[in-house]
């Protein structure tokens, strides 16, 4: 199984910490490949034991591509590769930022994108906002929950 995260950056944050921690666990298993594509270079909060590359290289990726925000999901949808595309919504971005309502809905409602929520309350907010139910819930990038969800799709 090839799994990659597509992130804006890996700066110090809870999301980056948990993603790296869980992808390190995944990288220990020879049956799985883990990597991360980033848009902006930053110093990660902990050491990564898997490949990290600029998002330019994501066009050659084949496997499961998991974006961590609306903007990166839009990038993944615009990239033509042989990947199953997911959006792991760590944060409900449209409640805090000045995002285009129509732009966010176009990304979330895209039929080629599967949405993963961080919690049950996030799942309800996502469904209420875009009328699309998340395909599952994964807490803190939990790799076992993530693998189970991907294998069930």
HELIX and SHEET records of a PDB file:
HELIX    1   1 UNK A   14  UNK A   28  1                                  15    
HELIX    2   2 UNK A   55  UNK A   60  5                                   6    
HELIX    3   3 UNK A   70  UNK A   78  1                                   9    
HELIX    4   4 UNK A   93  UNK A   95  5                                   3    
HELIX    5   5 UNK A  101  UNK A  108  1                                   8    
HELIX    6   6 UNK A  120  UNK A  130  1                                  11    
HELIX    7   7 UNK A  143  UNK A  152  1                                  10    
SHEET    1   A 7 UNK A  51  UNK A  54  0                                        
SHEET    2   A 7 UNK A  33  UNK A  38  1                                        
SHEET    3   A 7 UNK A   2  UNK A   7  1                                        
SHEET    4   A 7 UNK A  63  UNK A  67  1                                        
SHEET    5   A 7 UNK A  83  UNK A  89  1                                        
SHEET    6   A 7 UNK A 113  UNK A 117  1                                        
SHEET    7   A 7 UNK A 136  UNK A 137  1                                        
END                                                                             
